[in-house]
């Protein structure tokens, strides 16, 4: 899936992404990067609102899994099960969420489990970045269920 295609999908199916002005910077099998500007995500302290930060991280993680499962040709329903975000420093400008599989070497096993049992848990890590500095670390666990 290309960056523009994913961005259009997000804006059509997750309206909050339009309000946040989320853009897709990169879609790769091992990494996915989203970006959001400060202006529509600002808080009274002139930094990024925490809700926007966790939303961008959750979206990046979800998008990584969504695009990987699409690549595998697996129709599914993908939902977040659990997440944590450690905020390390304020974000005072445009920020990125960079998602990667938490345990890449277990991807094949997870896909097989999904095909066999109709459900699998998929862990994802995401770092938040502002001006080249890590500003937060997200850990999420998603559940994929076969569609149908």
CORCOR-V811204 format. One record per residue. N is the residue number from 1. PHI is phi as a letter, one per 40 degrees, with the letter a starting at -180 (none if undefined). D_CENTER is the distance of its C-alpha to the mean C-alpha in Angstrom with 1 decimal. Layout:
{{N/PHI/D_CENTER} {N/PHI/D_CENTER}}
This chain:
{{1/none/14.7} {2/c/15.3} {3/d/13.4} {4/c/15.7} {5/c/15.5} {6/c/11.8} {7/c/12.3} {8/c/15.3} {9/d/13.7} {10/c/11.2} {11/c/14.2} {12/c/16.4} {13/b/14.7} {14/b/12.6} {15/d/15.3} {16/d/13.7} {17/c/11.7} {18/c/15.2} {19/c/16.6} {20/c/14.1} {21/f/14.8} {22/c/11.2} {23/b/11.9} {24/c/10.4} {25/c/12.1} {26/a/11.7} {27/b/10.9} {28/b/12.6} {29/c/12.9} {30/b/12.4} {31/a/9.8} {32/b/7.4} {33/b/7.9} {34/b/7.6} {35/b/10.6} {36/a/12.4} {37/c/16.2} {38/c/18.0} {39/d/20.5} {40/c/18.7} {41/b/16.7} {42/c/19.9} {43/b/21.7} {44/c/25.5} {45/c/25.3} {46/g/24.1} {47/b/20.8} {48/c/17.2} {49/c/17.2} {50/d/15.5} {51/c/14.0} {52/c/12.4} {53/c/11.0} {54/c/9.6} {55/c/8.3} {56/c/6.5} {57/c/5.1} {58/c/4.5} {59/c/3.3} {60/c/1.6} {61/c/2.5} {62/c/4.2} {63/c/4.9} {64/d/6.0} {65/c/8.0} {66/d/9.1} {67/c/10.4} {68/c/12.0} {69/c/13.7} {70/c/14.8} {71/c/16.3} {72/c/18.1} {73/g/19.4} {74/b/18.4} {75/c/18.4} {76/a/16.4} {77/b/15.1} {78/b/11.8} {79/b/11.4} {80/c/10.3} {81/b/13.4} {82/a/13.2} {83/a/11.4} {84/b/13.0} {85/b/12.5} {86/c/15.5} {87/c/16.3} {88/b/18.5} {89/a/19.8} {90/c/19.8} {91/b/18.0} {92/b/20.7} {93/a/19.3} {94/d/16.5} {95/b/13.4} {96/b/10.5} {97/b/7.2} {98/b/7.7} {99/b/5.9} {100/a/8.8} {101/c/10.5} {102/c/12.4} {103/b/15.6} {104/d/15.6} {105/c/19.2} {106/b/18.6} {107/d/16.5} {108/d/19.8} {109/c/21.1} {110/c/18.1} {111/c/18.6} {112/c/22.3} {113/c/22.0} {114/c/19.9} {115/c/22.7} {116/c/25.5} {117/b/24.6} {118/g/22.3} {119/a/19.6} {120/a/17.5} {121/c/15.3} {122/b/12.4} {123/c/11.4} {124/b/8.4} {125/b/8.9} {126/a/7.4} {127/b/10.0} {128/b/10.7} {129/b/13.4} {130/b/16.3} {131/f/19.4} {132/g/18.5} {133/b/18.5} {134/c/15.9} {135/b/15.8} {136/a/13.6} {137/b/12.1} {138/b/9.6} {139/b/10.4} {140/b/9.2} {141/b/11.2} {142/b/10.6} {143/b/13.7} {144/b/14.3} {145/b/17.8} {146/c/19.8} {147/c/20.4} {148/h/24.1}}
